[in-house]
Amino acid sequence: MRVRKARIALRKATASAIALNSTLIALTAVTVIGFFVIDTKRLKVGAASAKLLADLTKMFASPMAQHFSLGEACYALLVTLALAFLTTLLGAALALAFGPLAAKNLSKSALAGTLKALVAFVRAVPTVLWVLIFAIGAGLGSVAAVVGMTFHSFGYLLKAYSESFEEVGTDVVEALKASGANWMQIVCQAVIPSSMSSLVSWTFIRFEINFANAVAMGAAAGAGGIGYDLFMASGFYFNIGEVGFITYLILIVAIILEIGAMRLKAGQHVQR
């Protein structure tokens, strides 16, 4: 009995694969070269690494709040959560209003393409940059943070919502039109209810992202909350134990949000 040797089929190299591999090779080479040519300014890497390990051990093994109480820290966390919730709510409302116009099965292709191109530009600019742009007119503070984070949330959720609406087949929309339903009835009574589980999932994901952004905006834009306390502890009076204490609080909230997201997804699967 003759045994045939299996041949491994090789994929042809495409332009995108070549570009990706070339980029990865170039970045790897730059990283390796950087370790040898970087100017450490006579810094002893071994001693610095030992000091870093000692600081991290002190930060996470001995968390301590000296400049504020636990109640004040919880209040700052609530301020950060409120900022994340408000910006998510405003962004979701705007995205829900414009989402059908950006869906190809509900709107004209030119209008949908234009809206998606605009929000692609909005998403390409980091949230902190949008906040700083709006801070030119409103000044650093909570107003600039709310407007900037809402603007970026709108761009993120508009793409997610429109793609969820596009999952409703064009044949379904045409059938509803043939039955006499107008555009508003199709959107409000058919498309949005059938896409509700996806909308809720995307909105909660954006809320988690906005919580992390709200922490950063508390320091970068003076929006207050736990992010401002973290900035003061790490940059103003440099209290490592306090940085660890705030980090643990943020981590606890992040874990709670993640558990909530998992239960929300599980509930949606049960309903389906």
C-alpha positions in Angstrom: 0.0 0.0 0.0 1.5 3.3 -1.1 1.2 6.2 1.3 0.8 9.6 -0.4 2.7 12.4 1.2 0.6 15.4 2.1 1.5 18.7 0.7 1.2 21.9 2.6 -0.6 24.5 0.6 1.2 27.8 0.7 -0.8 31.0 0.5 0.2 33.6 -2.0 1.6 36.8 -0.5 -0.9 39.6 -0.8 -0.1 43.3 -0.8 -1.7 43.8 2.6 0.2 40.8 4.1 3.5 42.1 2.8 2.8 45.6 4.1 1.9 44.1 7.6 4.9 41.9 7.8 7.2 44.7 6.6 5.8 47.0 9.3 6.2 44.4 12.0 9.8 43.7 11.0 10.6 47.4 10.9 9.1 48.1 14.3 11.0 45.1 15.8 14.3 46.3 14.3 13.7 49.9 15.6 12.9 48.5 19.1 16.0 46.3 19.2 18.2 49.1 17.9 16.7 51.5 20.4 17.9 49.5 23.3 21.5 50.0 22.2 21.4 53.6 21.1 19.0 55.1 23.6 20.6 57.8 25.8 20.2 56.7 29.4 22.1 59.8 30.7 24.4 57.5 32.7 21.4 55.9 34.4 22.2 52.5 35.9 19.5 50.2 34.5 19.9 47.6 37.2 19.6 50.1 40.1 16.7 51.8 38.4 14.9 48.5 37.9 15.4 47.6 41.5 14.0 51.0 42.6 11.0 50.5 40.3 10.3 47.1 41.8 10.5 48.5 45.3 8.1 51.4 44.4 5.6 49.0 42.9 5.8 46.7 45.9 5.2 49.7 48.2 2.4 50.9 46.0 0.4 47.7 45.9 1.4 46.1 49.2 0.9 49.2 51.4 -1.9 51.3 50.0 -2.7 54.3 52.2 -4.9 57.4 51.9 -3.4 60.4 53.7 -4.8 63.5 52.0 -8.5 62.3 51.8 -10.8 60.0 53.6 -12.5 56.9 52.3 -15.8 58.8 52.0 -14.1 61.5 50.0 -12.6 58.9 47.7 -15.9 57.2 47.1 -17.5 60.6 46.3 -14.7 61.2 43.8 -15.4 57.8 42.2 -19.1 58.7 42.0 -18.2 62.0 40.2 -16.1 60.0 37.7 -18.9 57.5 37.2 -21.4 60.3 36.7 -19.2 61.9 34.1 -18.9 58.6 32.2 -22.7 57.9 32.5 -23.6 61.4 31.3 -21.3 61.4 28.3 -22.4 57.9 27.3 -26.1 58.8 27.7 -25.7 62.0 25.5 -23.6 60.1 22.9 -26.1 57.3 22.7 -29.0 59.7 22.3 -27.3 61.4 19.4 -26.2 58.2 17.8 -29.7 56.7 18.1 -31.1 59.8 16.3 -28.5 59.8 13.5 -27.9 56.0 13.3 -30.8 55.2 10.9 -29.5 57.9 8.6 -26.0 56.2 8.5 -27.5 52.7 7.9 -27.4 51.7 4.2 -30.6 49.8 4.3 -32.5 52.7 5.8 -30.9 55.7 4.1 -29.4 56.8 0.8 -26.0 55.5 0.1 -24.5 58.9 -0.3 -25.8 60.2 3.0 -24.8 57.0 4.9 -21.3 57.1 3.4 -20.9 60.8 4.3 -21.9 60.3 7.9 -19.7 57.2 8.3 -16.8 59.1 6.8 -17.3 62.0 9.2 -17.5 59.8 12.3 -14.5 57.9 11.2 -12.6 61.2 11.4 -14.1 61.8 14.9 -13.0 58.4 16.1 -9.5 58.8 14.7 -8.9 61.8 17.0 -8.2 60.7 20.6 -10.8 61.7 23.2 -8.3 63.8 25.2 -7.5 65.8 22.1 -11.2 66.6 21.5 -11.5 67.6 25.2 -8.5 70.0 24.8 -10.0 71.4 21.5 -13.3 72.2 23.3 -11.3 73.6 26.2 -10.2 76.4 24.0 -13.7 77.8 24.1 -15.0 76.5 27.4 -11.8 76.4 29.4 -10.4 73.4 31.2 -13.0 71.8 33.4 -16.0 69.6 33.5 -17.7 71.4 30.6 -14.9 70.7 28.1 -14.6 67.1 29.4 -18.4 66.4 28.9 -18.5 67.9 25.4 -15.3 66.3 24.2 -16.2 62.8 25.6 -19.7 63.1 24.3 -18.4 64.0 20.8 -16.2 61.0 20.7 -18.8 58.7 22.2 -21.2 59.9 19.4 -18.7 58.9 16.7 -18.1 55.5 18.3 -21.8 54.6 18.9 -23.0 55.9 15.6 -20.8 53.4 13.8 -21.9 50.6 16.1 -25.6 51.5 15.9 -25.7 51.9 12.2 -24.0 48.5 11.7 -26.5 46.9 14.1 -29.4 48.5 12.0 -27.8 47.1 8.8 -28.1 43.6 10.2 -31.8 43.9 9.5 -32.1 42.7 6.0 -33.1 45.0 3.1 -35.8 42.5 2.1 -37.4 43.0 5.5 -37.4 46.8 5.1 -38.8 46.5 1.6 -41.6 44.2 2.8 -42.5 46.7 5.5 -42.6 49.5 2.9 -44.8 47.4 0.7 -47.2 46.8 3.6 -47.7 50.6 3.9 -45.4 51.4 6.8 -43.6 54.7 6.5 -39.9 55.3 7.3 -40.4 56.4 10.9 -42.6 53.4 11.7 -40.0 51.0 10.1 -37.3 52.5 12.3 -39.1 52.9 15.6 -41.3 49.8 15.5 -39.2 47.2 13.6 -35.5 48.1 13.2 -34.7 49.5 16.7 -36.6 46.8 18.7 -35.0 44.0 16.7 -31.5 45.6 17.3 -32.1 46.5 21.0 -29.8 43.8 22.4 -26.9 44.9 20.2 -27.5 48.5 21.1 -27.5 47.8 24.8 -24.2 45.8 24.5 -22.5 48.5 22.5 -23.7 51.2 24.9 -22.4 49.4 28.0 -19.0 48.8 26.3 -18.8 52.5 25.6 -19.7 53.2 29.2 -16.7 51.1 30.3 -14.5 53.1 27.9 -15.8 56.4 29.1 -15.1 55.4 32.7 -11.4 55.0 31.8 -11.6 58.3 29.9 -13.2 60.1 32.8 -10.3 59.0 35.0 -7.8 60.4 32.5 -9.9 63.6 32.0 -9.9 64.2 35.7 -6.2 64.8 35.5 -5.7 66.1 31.9 -8.6 68.5 31.8 -9.3 69.3 35.4 -12.7 67.6 35.3 -12.3 66.4 38.9 -13.2 63.0 40.3 -10.8 60.3 41.2 -8.6 61.1 38.2 -7.7 64.5 39.7 -6.8 62.8 43.1 -4.6 60.3 41.2 -2.9 63.2 39.4 -2.3 65.0 42.7 -1.0 61.9 44.4 1.4 60.9 41.6 2.5 64.3 40.4 2.0 67.0 43.0 3.0 65.5 46.4 4.1 62.0 45.1 2.6 59.7 47.6 3.1 56.1 46.3 0.9 54.5 48.9 -1.9 56.9 47.9 -1.5 56.1 44.3 -1.8 52.4 45.1 -5.0 53.1 47.2 -6.6 55.0 44.3 -5.5 52.3 41.8 -7.2 49.7 43.9 -10.5 51.7 44.0 -10.4 52.2 40.2 -9.7 48.5 39.7 -12.6 47.4 41.9 -15.0 49.6 39.9 -13.6 48.3 36.6 -14.2 44.7 37.8 -17.7 45.5 38.9 -18.4 47.0 35.5 -17.0 43.9 33.7 -19.1 41.6 35.8 -22.2 43.7 35.0 -21.3 43.5 31.3 -20.9 39.7 31.5 -24.3 39.3 33.2 -25.9 41.6 30.7 -24.7 39.5 27.8 -25.7 36.3 29.6 -29.2 37.7 30.1 -29.5 38.7 26.4 -28.5 35.2 25.3 -31.2 33.7 27.6 -33.8 36.0 26.1 -32.8 35.0 22.6 
